[in-house]
Amino acid sequence: SIQRAALAIIENYYRDFSVHNPALLTASKSRAAKHLAGLKVYNVDGPENNAATGLAHSQSRAMIAAAARRRDTSHNELYYEEAEHERRVRKRKARLVVAVEEAFTHIKRMQEEEQKKAPGDVMDPREAAQAIFPSMARSLQKYLRTTRQQHCHSMESIQQHLAFCITNNMTPKVTKCSDQWRLAFLESYLTPGPTLQYGRERWLARQWTLVSEVSVTSGLKEGAIFLLKCIDFSLVVTAKRIPYIQLSEEFIDPKSHKFVLRLQSETSV
């Protein structure tokens, strides 16, 4: 039925799709300010003086022409703005990677020193995470603000993830070791993951509404369209039939494609 299909889609959405980030959909403040600055309100019911009216009309035509010229160059502004944003992201990422690598190097030195201490004096992963977190906090906050992910990660969740990585001996970034990729601390912040990767407050209290023109208890048919609405966004679902695949087996005799290569042939060269 459509109800069961909607439930399966929501479960797969939480598991497979990247987390919804509404901050990425908003226009930049600079372009929005330029757009608002190009607008002007005129008093169309002003004085009946012909000279003043003609001056107002000429000014309005000039403003409209200037706004049209700015629209013609708006794609250049968008291009350079995106290029500048990518440059800032790469710069923030490089600083973050260096800061985290230095912090993890410090952790290794601390672990080597603590191996020489008594068992009661060994620092637990939570204390180690709290000790090295201030050295990377500023770089991480700047990167999250630049990529507009600051609302997805709290300081408490970051410290918990850091303690988890220290406990399981994870690397600061993805590395290849013995033909296997080792999990890394930074992957949760450099690559947006599915919704379940984040805190329960991101998905536990979210309510969904199923909107369909046909009865939701009817069977799912090809071409059926229904809507899954949430507070921040909606999922439009279109049902498509999986194509029928028919496989046939054909036996080929191994002896039918054999040949003999004679290296000591008597044929003259």
Secondary structure by P-SEA (a helix, b strand, c coil): caaaaaaaaaaaaaccccccccccccccaaaaaaaaaabbbbcccccccaaaaaaaaaaaaaaaaaaaaaaaaaaaaaaaaaaaaaaaaaaaaaaaaaaaaaaaaaaaaaaaaaaaccccccccaaaaaaaaccccaaaaaaaaaaacccccccaaaaaaaaaaaaaacccccccccccbbbbbcccccccccccccccccccccbbbbbbbcccccccccccbbbbbbcccbbbbbbbbcccbbbbbbbbbcccccbbbbbccccccc
